Amino acid sequence: LIIFSDTYDVRRDTWDPEIPDFVVFTDVYDAPIIISLCSLKRHRLAFLTCAIKNHVGTVSGPSRVDTRGYIHSFPGESDEFLQVIAETAGLINTELTIVDAREIMAIDGPLRGYGGEIREVNKVVICGDMVAADAYCAQIMEENDETFDSSWVQPTLERAEELGLGTADLNQVEIIEINETSLEELDGRGMPDRFA
């Protein structure tokens, strides 16, 4: 993203006039396919940096302080702050989300300097629904961080659902877990020739 420079001013029709246009990189906005590659880590204000939170980088740009300033104008951890993260994600819709959760930042973060601790999880999450990916990653975080509660991300997930970005109800998605044993079982059946 650092090499991108051109931007669009983007907004939702439903936004109040006091909400500024969000500045979005043209290269990202116009891309025919968008794959979000993000790391699962605890964030001390947004609680969780993952599929939805990852989009803040695509709209703020390296020097776009007005968009970033608006996002951070709300008190940290407030419902308004967590909901505007979902509004941001809705401006750039991804076709696929790949979350690196091999090692995660737990306790606090996103930096060790804030008191974060690295935990080994050894998972990679691949999902076509950014909201389901975030909901699933919240479960992973809760399982591996004794100070994290997955209910904290609900304002973000609920607003994302209202915007039609996906579902946070993991009962509505099929979760397939692949480990070394299941890979050995799949090996004898050959590789698929297409995805649908």
C-alpha positions as CSV (number, residue, x, y, z in Angstrom):
1,L,0.0,0.0,0.0
2,I,2.9,2.4,0.5
3,I,3.5,2.7,-3.2
4,F,-0.1,3.6,-4.0
5,S,-0.8,7.3,-4.3
6,D,-4.0,8.0,-6.2
7,T,-7.2,7.9,-4.2
8,Y,-11.0,8.2,-4.5
9,D,-13.3,10.0,-2.1
10,V,-15.9,7.4,-1.1
11,R,-19.0,7.5,1.1
12,R,-22.2,5.7,1.8
13,D,-25.5,7.3,0.8
14,T,-26.7,6.6,4.3
15,W,-24.0,8.6,6.1
16,D,-24.8,11.7,7.9
17,P,-23.3,14.9,6.4
18,E,-20.8,15.3,9.3
19,I,-19.1,12.0,8.3
20,P,-16.3,12.9,6.0
21,D,-15.6,11.1,2.7
22,F,-13.3,8.2,3.2
23,V,-10.2,8.2,1.1
24,V,-9.6,4.9,-0.7
25,F,-6.7,3.9,-2.9
26,T,-7.8,3.7,-6.5
27,D,-5.6,0.6,-7.1
28,V,-7.5,-1.3,-4.4
29,Y,-11.0,0.1,-5.2
30,D,-10.7,-0.8,-8.9
31,A,-9.0,-4.2,-8.5
32,P,-11.1,-7.0,-10.1
33,I,-10.4,-9.4,-7.3
34,I,-9.4,-8.4,-3.7
35,I,-7.8,-10.8,-1.4
36,S,-7.3,-9.6,2.2
37,L,-4.1,-11.0,3.8
38,C,-4.1,-10.2,7.4
39,S,-2.5,-11.4,10.7
40,L,-4.5,-12.3,13.7
41,K,-3.5,-10.0,16.6
42,R,-4.9,-8.4,19.6
43,H,-5.4,-4.7,19.3
44,R,-5.7,-2.6,22.4
45,L,-8.4,-0.4,21.0
46,A,-10.1,-2.4,18.3
47,F,-9.6,-5.6,20.3
48,L,-9.0,-7.6,17.2
49,T,-7.0,-6.8,14.0
50,C,-8.3,-9.2,11.4
51,A,-10.5,-9.4,8.3
52,I,-12.6,-6.4,9.0
53,K,-10.0,-4.2,10.8
54,N,-7.5,-4.9,8.0
55,H,-9.3,-2.5,5.7
56,V,-8.4,0.6,7.7
57,G,-5.0,0.6,5.9
58,T,-6.7,0.6,2.4
59,V,-8.6,3.7,3.1
60,S,-6.3,5.9,5.2
61,G,-3.3,5.9,3.0
62,P,0.2,6.7,4.2
63,S,-0.6,10.4,4.9
64,R,-4.4,10.6,4.9
65,V,-4.8,11.9,8.4
66,D,-8.4,13.1,7.9
67,T,-9.9,9.6,7.4
68,R,-7.7,8.1,10.0
69,G,-8.5,11.0,12.3
70,Y,-12.2,10.5,12.0
71,I,-11.9,6.8,12.8
72,H,-10.0,7.6,16.0
73,S,-12.2,10.5,16.9
74,F,-14.4,8.1,18.9
75,P,-13.3,6.9,22.4
76,G,-11.3,3.7,22.1
77,E,-13.3,0.6,22.7
78,S,-16.6,2.5,22.4
79,D,-19.4,1.0,20.3
80,E,-19.2,3.9,17.9
81,F,-15.5,3.2,17.3
82,L,-16.1,-0.5,16.7
83,Q,-19.0,0.2,14.4
84,V,-17.1,2.6,12.2
85,I,-14.5,-0.1,11.6
86,A,-17.3,-2.1,9.9
87,E,-18.3,1.0,7.9
88,T,-14.7,1.2,6.7
89,A,-14.6,-2.5,5.6
90,G,-17.8,-2.0,3.6
91,L,-16.1,0.4,1.3
92,I,-13.7,-2.3,0.0
93,N,-15.4,-5.7,-0.4
94,T,-13.1,-8.7,-0.5
95,E,-13.6,-11.9,-2.4
96,L,-11.4,-13.9,-0.2
97,T,-9.9,-13.5,3.3
98,I,-6.7,-15.3,4.4
99,V,-5.8,-14.9,8.0
100,D,-2.3,-15.8,9.3
101,A,-2.9,-17.2,12.7
102,R,0.2,-19.3,13.0
103,E,1.5,-17.0,15.7
104,I,-0.9,-14.5,17.3
105,M,-0.4,-11.4,19.4
106,A,-2.2,-12.0,22.7
107,I,-2.8,-10.2,26.0
108,D,-2.3,-6.7,24.5
109,G,-1.1,-5.4,21.3
110,P,-0.6,-4.9,18.5
111,L,3.0,-4.5,19.6
112,R,5.2,-6.2,22.3
113,G,5.9,-2.8,23.5
114,Y,2.3,-2.5,24.7
115,G,2.6,-5.7,26.6
116,G,1.7,-8.1,23.9
117,E,2.7,-11.8,24.0
118,I,3.3,-14.1,21.1
119,R,1.3,-17.4,21.2
120,E,1.7,-20.4,18.9
121,V,-1.6,-21.3,17.3
122,N,-0.5,-22.9,14.0
123,K,-3.6,-22.0,12.0
124,V,-4.3,-20.4,8.7
125,V,-7.9,-19.3,8.1
126,I,-9.3,-19.1,4.6
127,C,-12.8,-17.8,4.1
128,G,-14.9,-16.1,1.5
129,D,-16.9,-14.2,4.1
130,M,-15.0,-11.5,6.0
131,V,-17.5,-11.3,8.8
132,A,-17.5,-15.1,9.4
133,A,-13.7,-15.0,9.3
134,D,-13.6,-12.3,12.0
135,A,-16.1,-14.2,14.1
136,Y,-14.1,-17.4,13.8
137,C,-10.9,-15.6,14.6
138,A,-12.5,-14.1,17.7
139,Q,-13.0,-17.6,18.9
140,I,-9.4,-18.5,18.3
141,M,-8.3,-15.4,20.2
142,E,-10.5,-16.3,23.1
143,E,-9.1,-19.8,23.2
144,N,-5.5,-18.6,23.2
145,D,-5.7,-15.4,25.3
146,E,-7.1,-15.6,28.8
147,T,-7.8,-11.9,28.9
148,F,-9.8,-11.8,25.7
149,D,-13.6,-12.1,25.4
150,S,-15.1,-12.7,22.0
151,S,-18.2,-10.7,22.9
152,W,-16.1,-7.6,22.7
153,V,-16.1,-7.6,18.9
154,Q,-19.9,-7.9,18.6
155,P,-20.5,-4.2,17.8
156,T,-18.2,-4.6,14.8
157,L,-19.7,-7.9,13.7
158,E,-23.3,-6.7,14.1
159,R,-22.8,-3.5,12.1
160,A,-21.0,-5.5,9.4
161,E,-24.0,-7.9,9.2
162,E,-26.4,-4.9,8.9
163,L,-24.3,-3.6,6.0
164,G,-24.6,-6.9,4.2
165,L,-20.9,-7.8,4.4
166,G,-21.5,-11.4,5.6
167,T,-22.6,-13.4,8.6
168,A,-21.2,-13.7,12.1
169,D,-23.4,-16.7,12.8
170,L,-20.9,-19.6,12.4
171,N,-23.9,-22.1,12.4
172,Q,-24.6,-20.7,8.9
173,V,-21.2,-21.5,7.5
174,E,-19.4,-24.8,6.9
175,I,-16.1,-25.0,8.9
176,I,-13.6,-27.5,7.5
177,E,-10.5,-28.1,9.7
178,I,-7.5,-29.6,7.9
179,N,-4.6,-31.0,9.8
180,E,-1.7,-33.3,8.9
181,T,-3.8,-36.4,9.3
182,S,-6.6,-35.2,7.1
183,L,-4.1,-34.0,4.5
184,E,-2.7,-37.6,4.3
185,E,-6.2,-38.9,3.8
186,L,-6.9,-36.4,1.0
187,D,-3.6,-37.2,-0.7
188,G,-4.9,-40.5,-2.1
189,R,-7.9,-38.9,-3.7
190,G,-5.9,-36.4,-5.8
191,M,-6.2,-32.7,-6.1
192,P,-9.4,-31.0,-7.2
193,D,-9.4,-29.6,-10.8
194,R,-11.6,-26.6,-9.9
195,F,-13.2,-24.6,-7.1
196,A,-16.8,-23.6,-6.9
